[in-house]
Amino acid sequence: MNPRQFFLSLMAAIAISTVSSAQTVPTVPSGPQPVWADEFNYTGLPDSSKWSYDVGGHGWGNDEWQFYTKGRKENVWVENGKLVIEARKENFEGRNFTSTRLISKGKGDWQYGRIEVRAKLPRGRGTWPAIWMLASTDTARWPDDGEIDIMEHVGYNQGIIHGTVHTKKYYHSIGTQKGDTIPVPDASEKFHVYAVDWNADSIRISVDNKTYFTFHNEHTGNDAWPFDKKFHLLLNIAVGGSWADKKEWMKLYSLPGWKLTM
């Protein structure tokens, strides 16, 4: 394997709570019922009925280095029951790296429920894989419309998983960030289940069914809780960027013959 390539393999299964009206007798067991899933039991590009792409190389608000491509087999494919997203070191559209950012918007949008993804993460300084959610509104404004980070991992802090929410009232740029971390030492060697359980009162983020961050609805309005609308899922690997230790990444990148060993 080329040590300059990074891999994120994902198997996603998503269950969303269903609600019966008061006049209807429930015909299914109580609790969350599966309404959308991709088990990746096929070969080729991701299922276009479930996934679209964010495309471009403008830094995505974080000074990221990669160009996100669309349906490019070098960056994303499905085989052996797994989705693989690969970030590659190569010149492409004015950028030095390529990757993929999959989105379910318009094909998988949900309000409340349990969303879980079974994933094995890349290893290497400068990598920034994420499993996260954004509002599905056509005119979404960040952070006012909210963000749920089910899993983020920055390569300079190997094995530390971050779960976070962003709102107009609570986000990092104004020093009010809400989130927590959990150590998963073998995150790059084994698959783990990263999940969020989300309802009208709270957001709970977990790894392998161990909840390590809970965000409660203060019932003070949209600035603190914009999570009462439909959201969609995003899967990606960023390279570099303002959080992924860009300064140290550039230092490594400038050294002749550098490599990252997987």
N, C-alpha and C positions, 0 to 999 in steps of 0.2 A: 504494500500500500504506500502510495506517495505520502511522505510525512507532511506535505503542505496542503493536504486535503483533510477536511473535517466532515464528520458524518453525524446526522441526527436521524435515527430510525424511530418511527412512531407507529403505534397501533391504537387507533382511536375508537372508543365506544362511548356514546353519549346518551344519557337517559334524562328526560325532562318530565317533571311532574305533570300529570293531567288532572283537570278539575271537572267534576260533574256538576251540572246544574241542580238546584234543589228539587226540581220536578222530575229528575231522571234517576232511576234506580241504577246504581253502579253495577257494571257487568264485568269489571276487572278488579283484581286485588288492590287494596289501598296502598299508597306509597308511590314512588316514582315508577313510571312506565317508559320503556325505551321508545323513542319516537324518531331517532336519527342515529345512524352508525355507519362507520366505514371500517370494515375488518381487513381491508386490503387483500382480499382473496382473489386477486386478478394480477395481470402482468402488464406493464407499460406505464404510461403517464397516469397521474391521479384522475379519478373519476370526475369528468367534467360536469356531471349533474350534481356534484356535491362541492366541488372546489373551483375557485377562480384564482387569479394572481394579482398581487400588487407589483407593478413594474417600474423600474427607474433606478437612477444612481445619484440622486440629489442629496444624499446624506440623511434623509428621513428625520430631520430635526435633531439628530444626535451626532452629526459629523461622521457617520458611518462610511466605510470604505468600499462596500460592495455595490455591484449593480444587480438588482433583482431581475431575473429573467422570467419569461413566460413559456411554459411548456418545453423547456430545453432539457433534453434527456441527460445532459452532463450534470445538471444541477438537481433534478428531481426524477424519481422513478419508483415503481412498485415492483417488487419481486419477492418470492419466498414468503409471502404473507406479511411483508413489511413495506412501509413507505420510507424511502431514504431521501433526505435533503442533504446535498453536498455543497459546501462552500469551497471554491477552487481559487488558487492563485493563478491568475491569467489576466492579460490585458483585454478589456471588453468595454466598448462604449465610453472610453476615457477613464475607466476605473481599473484598479489592479487586482480586483477580486470579483467573482460572481457567486451568486447564491439564489435562493428561492424564498418567496414569502407567499404561502398559500392562505387563502381566505375563504370562509364559507358564506360570506355576505350574499343575501338574496337566494341562497340555496340551503342554508341552515342558520336560522335566526330564532332565538328563544328568549322568553322572559321567565326567569326562575327555573330551578331544577338542579340536577347534578350533571356536571360535565367532567369527564375523565379521559385522560390520554395516557396510554402505557408507552413509555419512551426510554431510550438509552441516549445519553448526551455525548457530544464531542468533547475532546480534551485538547487543550492548547491555549496559551496566552493569546489574547486578541479575539477569541471566539465569544459569541454572545447569543446562544440559542434561547428561544422564548416560546412559550405556549400561553396565549393570552386572549383577551376579548375586548372588543370595542363596540360602541353603540352602532346600531344599524340604520340610524336616521340619515337621510340623504344629505343634510347640512350639518353633520356632526362637528362640534367645536371642542377641541381638546384644551384643557382637561374638563371643561364644563359638563360634557356629556358622559364622562366617566371612562375608566379603563380598569380591567381586572387582570392582573398578572398571576396566572395559575402557577407558572414556573418560569423563572429566569435564572441563568447561570453564566457568570462571567469567568473566563478562563484563568485569570490571574488569581482567583480565589477558588481553586479546584475543590469540588465536593460540597460547596455551600449553596443551597437552594433558597431562592428568594420568592416570597409570596407578598403581593402588594396590591393596593387599590390607589387610584388617582381620581381626585375630584377637584372642583374649583376651590374648595376650602382646604383640601388636604393633598398637597403634592410637593415634590422635592424642591422645586425652584423657590418656594417661599418658606421652606424649612418646616413644613408641617406634615411630612410624609407619614403614611400609615402602612405598616407592613412588618414582616418578621422573617427570620431565616431558620433553616434547619440543616444540620449536617447530613449529607448522604454520601459517604466516602467512596462508594462504588458506583456512583451515578453514571460514569463513563464505561463501566464494565458490565453492568447488569441493567435490565429493564425494571423500572419502577412505575407505579401508578400515581400520576399527578392529577389532583381533582379539586373542584370547587363545588360546594353545596350552597345554593343561593336562593333566598326567599325574600319576602317583603320586609323582613326584620333584620336579616344578617347575611353576611358572606363569610363562609368558612373554607379555608384553603388547607389541603392536606397532602401528605405523601404516604402511600400505602395505608390509607385509612387512618393515619395519625394526624389529627388537626393541630396545626402549630400557629395559625393566625386567624383571628376572628374580628370582623369589622361589623359593628352594630349600626343600625339605622337610628339616628338621633331624632328623627321626625321633626327636623328644623328646616326642611326644604331642600330644593334641588342642589344648592351649593355644596351640601354635605352628603346628599344621597341622590345621585342621578340614576340609580340602578333599578328604576321601575319601568323600564322600556326594554325592547328587544335588543339583544347583543348577538354578535357573531364571533366565530373562532378564528384565530390567526396562528400559523405555525411558521417559524422562520429561523435562520441562522444569520445574524449580523456579524460583520468583521470590523474590529476596531470600534471607534465611536467614543463619545464623551465619557461613558461609564466603563467601557471594557478596557481600561488601562491603556489608552491610546498612546500616551507618552512613552511608556515602556515598550509597547508594540512597535513603535516607530524606531526605537533604539535597536531592537532585535532585527527589524526589517533592513536596517542600514548596514548590518554586519555582513561581510562576504561569507557565503557558504553556510548561513544560518539554517537551522531546520528544527522542526518540532517533531518529537517522537511520539507516536501513538501507542 
